[in-house]
């Protein structure tokens, strides 16, 4: 804040999402037009080229080939709220396809606590904690659904990576995630395990394959329209011109 105030006449501040932009505007008393949004972006074609085919990705992660896999990738930290994900999955499990698995990739201070929670919920045989997986985004095609349960994620870069892999996504309705996902039907209230359970059930219901394909196509188009290097390179000069007039 001190640095920004000192150089305020020479600075333009950019948030990675409107949520971040609005938070900065709230706490830094500047003209709002000098605090703008430039979304994080992905080299989509490069990411797609690095993706491992589904069967090979499952073999690498030691996952069965013939079951539904729900995934979460992130630090095992309160900010990521994997506890709600475990509870929502446990509630939905009886309504999910037989053998469905929840896969959590990442490490952190809550690992022991989350594993104990899975045991308390009686779902240890249906949850895989894979720890750190190098270049994890290369294996996203192993998943049938990606869930981001984070508390006010500033943006959610991992959502872009899942979308690039053609994996349907669910996310909390706070922070920058709604701006990435776009579709309100793919959002659930932060910390609401019952709502998440319903979303999981709906997203993976038998006979819902056409809807999943449509939403996957929507996500890919949204990714290419809003979150690519090309989009950012077009938007940045316009921002710069507007705020330096």
C-alpha positions as CSV (number, residue, x, y, z in Angstrom):
1,X,0.0,0.0,0.0
2,X,2.9,2.4,0.8
3,X,4.6,1.7,-2.5
4,X,1.4,2.1,-4.4
5,X,0.5,5.4,-2.8
6,X,4.1,6.8,-3.3
7,X,4.0,6.0,-7.1
8,X,0.3,6.3,-7.7
9,X,0.6,8.7,-10.5
10,X,2.9,6.3,-12.4
11,X,1.2,3.0,-11.6
12,X,-1.6,0.9,-13.1
13,X,-2.6,-2.0,-10.9
14,X,-3.9,-5.2,-12.5
15,X,-5.8,-7.9,-10.7
16,X,-6.0,-11.5,-12.1
17,X,-9.8,-11.4,-11.8
18,X,-12.5,-8.9,-11.1
19,X,-12.8,-10.3,-7.6
20,X,-9.2,-9.4,-7.0
21,X,-9.6,-6.0,-8.7
22,X,-12.6,-5.2,-6.6
23,X,-10.8,-6.2,-3.4
24,X,-7.9,-3.9,-4.3
25,X,-10.3,-1.0,-5.1
26,X,-12.0,-1.6,-1.7
27,X,-8.8,-1.2,0.3
28,X,-6.8,1.2,-1.9
29,X,-8.4,4.6,-2.4
30,X,-7.4,5.2,-6.0
31,X,-9.4,6.2,-9.1
32,X,-11.1,2.9,-10.0
33,X,-10.0,3.2,-13.6
34,X,-6.4,2.8,-12.5
35,X,-7.1,-0.6,-11.0
36,X,-8.2,-3.0,-13.7
37,X,-8.4,-6.7,-14.6
38,X,-6.1,-8.7,-16.8
39,X,-7.0,-12.3,-16.5
40,X,-4.5,-15.1,-16.1
41,X,-4.0,-17.0,-19.2
42,X,-2.9,-20.3,-20.7
43,X,-1.0,-21.3,-23.8
44,X,-3.9,-23.7,-24.6
45,X,-2.4,-25.5,-27.6
46,X,0.9,-26.1,-25.7
47,X,-1.0,-27.5,-22.7
48,X,-3.1,-29.7,-24.9
49,X,0.1,-31.0,-26.7
50,X,1.5,-32.1,-23.3
51,X,-1.6,-34.0,-22.2
52,X,-1.1,-37.8,-21.7
53,X,-3.9,-40.0,-23.2
54,X,-6.5,-41.1,-20.7
55,X,-5.5,-44.7,-20.3
56,X,-1.8,-43.9,-20.0
57,X,-2.6,-41.1,-17.5
58,X,-4.6,-43.5,-15.4
59,X,-1.8,-46.1,-15.5
60,X,0.7,-43.4,-14.4
61,X,-1.5,-42.4,-11.5
62,X,-2.3,-46.1,-10.7
63,X,-6.0,-45.6,-11.2
64,X,-8.4,-48.2,-12.5
65,X,-9.5,-47.8,-16.1
66,X,-13.2,-48.5,-15.7
67,X,-14.3,-46.3,-12.8
68,X,-15.5,-42.7,-12.5
69,X,-12.7,-40.4,-11.1
70,X,-13.4,-37.1,-9.4
71,X,-10.2,-35.0,-8.9
72,X,-8.9,-32.1,-6.9
73,X,-5.4,-30.7,-7.2
74,X,-4.0,-28.3,-4.7
75,X,-2.2,-27.8,-1.4
76,X,-3.7,-29.6,1.5
77,X,-4.4,-26.4,3.3
78,X,-7.5,-24.7,4.9
79,X,-7.7,-22.3,2.0
80,X,-8.4,-25.2,-0.4
81,X,-11.2,-26.7,1.8
82,X,-10.8,-30.3,0.8
83,X,-12.7,-31.2,4.0
84,X,-15.9,-30.0,2.4
85,X,-15.0,-31.9,-0.8
86,X,-14.6,-35.1,1.3
87,X,-17.9,-34.6,3.1
88,X,-19.7,-33.8,-0.2
89,X,-18.2,-36.8,-1.9
90,X,-19.2,-39.1,1.0
91,X,-22.8,-37.9,0.9
92,X,-23.0,-38.3,-2.9
93,X,-21.2,-41.6,-3.1
94,X,-24.3,-43.9,-2.7
95,X,-25.8,-42.1,-5.7
96,X,-22.6,-42.1,-7.9
97,X,-21.7,-44.8,-10.4
98,X,-20.4,-47.9,-8.6
99,X,-16.7,-47.8,-7.8
100,X,-16.4,-44.0,-8.1
101,X,-13.1,-42.6,-6.8
102,X,-12.1,-39.2,-5.4
103,X,-8.4,-38.4,-6.2
104,X,-6.6,-35.6,-4.3
105,X,-3.3,-34.5,-5.7
106,X,-1.0,-32.3,-3.5
107,X,0.6,-32.2,-0.1
108,X,0.4,-29.8,2.9
109,X,-0.1,-29.4,6.6
110,X,-3.7,-30.9,6.6
111,X,-2.7,-34.3,5.0
112,X,-3.0,-36.3,8.3
113,X,-6.2,-34.5,9.3
114,X,-7.9,-35.1,5.9
115,X,-6.9,-38.7,5.8
116,X,-8.4,-39.1,9.3
117,X,-11.6,-37.4,8.1
118,X,-11.9,-39.8,5.2
119,X,-11.6,-42.6,7.7
120,X,-14.3,-41.1,9.9
121,X,-16.6,-40.7,6.9
122,X,-16.0,-44.4,5.9
123,X,-14.7,-43.6,2.5
124,X,-11.0,-44.6,2.7
125,X,-11.4,-47.2,0.0
126,X,-12.9,-44.6,-2.3
127,X,-10.4,-41.8,-1.8
128,X,-6.8,-41.7,-3.1
129,X,-4.3,-39.2,-1.7
130,X,-1.6,-39.2,-4.4
131,X,0.7,-36.5,-2.9
132,X,2.8,-34.4,-5.1
133,X,2.7,-35.4,-8.8
134,X,5.3,-33.7,-11.0
135,X,3.7,-32.0,-14.0
136,X,0.2,-33.0,-12.7
137,X,-1.7,-31.1,-15.4
138,X,-0.3,-33.5,-18.0
139,X,-2.4,-36.3,-16.5
140,X,-5.8,-34.4,-16.3
141,X,-7.4,-36.6,-18.9
142,X,-7.4,-39.4,-16.3
143,X,-10.3,-37.5,-14.7
144,X,-14.0,-37.5,-15.3
145,X,-14.7,-34.4,-13.2
146,X,-12.6,-31.7,-11.6
147,X,-13.7,-30.0,-8.4
148,X,-12.2,-26.8,-6.9
149,X,-13.5,-26.4,-3.4
150,X,-11.3,-23.4,-2.5
151,X,-12.1,-20.5,-0.1
152,X,-12.0,-17.3,-2.3
153,X,-9.5,-18.5,-4.8
154,X,-8.1,-15.3,-6.5
155,X,-8.4,-16.9,-9.9
156,X,-8.1,-20.7,-10.1
157,X,-5.4,-21.5,-12.8
158,X,-6.0,-25.2,-12.2
159,X,-9.5,-24.7,-13.6
160,X,-8.0,-23.5,-16.9
161,X,-5.8,-26.6,-17.0
162,X,-8.8,-28.9,-16.4
163,X,-10.8,-27.1,-19.1
164,X,-7.9,-27.5,-21.6
165,X,-7.9,-31.2,-20.9
166,X,-11.7,-31.4,-21.7
167,X,-12.6,-32.2,-18.1
168,X,-15.9,-30.8,-16.7
169,X,-15.4,-28.6,-13.7
170,X,-17.3,-27.7,-10.5
171,X,-16.1,-24.8,-8.3
172,X,-17.1,-22.7,-5.3
173,X,-19.2,-19.6,-6.1
174,X,-16.7,-17.1,-4.6
175,X,-13.4,-15.5,-5.5
176,X,-12.4,-15.6,-9.1
177,X,-13.7,-19.1,-9.9
178,X,-17.1,-18.0,-11.1
179,X,-15.4,-15.7,-13.7
180,X,-13.5,-18.7,-15.0
181,X,-16.3,-21.2,-15.0
182,X,-19.0,-18.9,-16.3
183,X,-21.8,-21.4,-15.9
184,X,-23.7,-20.9,-12.6
185,X,-24.9,-24.5,-12.8
186,X,-21.2,-25.5,-12.3
187,X,-20.9,-23.6,-9.0
188,X,-21.8,-24.5,-5.4
189,X,-21.7,-22.3,-2.2
190,X,-18.4,-22.3,-0.3
191,X,-18.4,-24.9,2.5
192,X,-21.8,-26.3,1.5
193,X,-21.3,-30.1,1.4
194,X,-25.0,-30.9,0.7
195,X,-25.0,-28.6,-2.4
196,X,-21.7,-30.1,-3.6
197,X,-23.1,-33.6,-3.2
198,X,-26.1,-32.7,-5.4
199,X,-23.8,-31.1,-8.0
200,X,-21.6,-34.2,-8.0
201,X,-24.6,-36.5,-8.4
202,X,-26.1,-34.4,-11.2
203,X,-22.8,-34.0,-13.1
204,X,-22.1,-37.7,-13.1
205,X,-25.6,-39.1,-13.4
206,X,-26.2,-41.9,-15.9
207,X,-27.7,-40.6,-19.1
208,X,-26.2,-37.1,-18.7
209,X,-23.4,-37.7,-21.2
210,X,-24.8,-35.3,-23.8
211,X,-25.1,-32.5,-21.2
212,X,-21.5,-33.2,-20.1
213,X,-20.3,-33.0,-23.7
214,X,-22.1,-29.7,-24.3
215,X,-20.7,-28.2,-21.1
216,X,-17.2,-29.4,-22.0
217,X,-17.5,-27.7,-25.4
218,X,-18.7,-24.5,-23.7
219,X,-15.8,-24.6,-21.3
220,X,-13.3,-25.0,-24.1
221,X,-14.8,-22.1,-26.1
222,X,-14.8,-20.0,-22.9
223,X,-11.2,-20.8,-22.3
224,X,-10.2,-19.8,-25.9
225,X,-12.3,-16.6,-25.8
226,X,-11.1,-15.3,-22.5
227,X,-8.0,-16.9,-21.1
228,X,-5.3,-17.2,-23.8
229,X,-2.1,-15.4,-24.5
230,X,-3.8,-13.9,-27.6
231,X,-6.7,-12.5,-25.6
232,X,-4.3,-11.0,-23.0
233,X,-2.1,-9.4,-25.7
234,X,-5.1,-7.8,-27.3
235,X,-6.5,-6.5,-24.0
236,X,-3.4,-5.1,-22.4
237,X,-2.7,-2.3,-25.0
238,X,-6.4,-1.2,-24.7
239,X,-6.1,-1.0,-20.9
240,X,-2.9,0.9,-21.1
241,X,-4.3,3.4,-23.6
242,X,-7.4,4.0,-21.5
243,X,-5.6,4.7,-18.2
244,X,-2.8,6.8,-19.6
245,X,-5.0,9.3,-21.6
